[in-house]
Amino acid sequence: MTPNRLNLITLGVADLAASKAFYKRLGLVAEDAPPSVAFFAMGGFKLGLFGLDALAQELGRPVSELGRGAMTLSVNWPSEVEVDAAFDAAITAGARAVSRPAKMEWGGYSS
């Protein structure tokens, strides 16, 4: 049986500072992160906030295609080989590829 692996829900937001302040007012505590993103621990997974422009760039799509409620769901795997295997399994199951997993500018290995 595959364990639950959802680790991160990232919301694309129009105003990162305002969105970060909103979640802080709700009582969430922001973790240390680069200024271009915000992360909040959610008891077993993380909530991330990412500017819409940056999210669109990372996905290789124009902002206009993201629409309202732009978000990503992330699963973390221990190795690049496991990322590739999970990606291939998702494609085989019917997912639509945005891009193949690759080393990212921020240091991760992602698609």
Stockholm file with secondary structure:
# STOCKHOLM 1.0

chainA/1-111         MTPNRLNLITLGVADLAASKAFYKRLGLVAEDAPPSVAFFAMGGFKLGLFGLDALAQELGRPVSELGRGAMTLSVNWPSEVEVDAAFDAAITAGARAVSRPAKMEWGGYSS
#=GR chainA/1-111 SS CCCCCEEEEEEEESCHHHHHHHHHHTTCCBCCCCTTEEEEECSSSEEEEEEHHHHHHHHTSCHHHHCTTCEEEEECCSSHHHHHHHHHHHHHHTCCCSSCCEECTTSCEEC
#=GC SS_cons         CCCCCEEEEEEEESCHHHHHHHHHHTTCCBCCCCTTEEEEECSSSEEEEEEHHHHHHHHTSCHHHHCTTCEEEEECCSSHHHHHHHHHHHHHHTCCCSSCCEECTTSCEEC
//
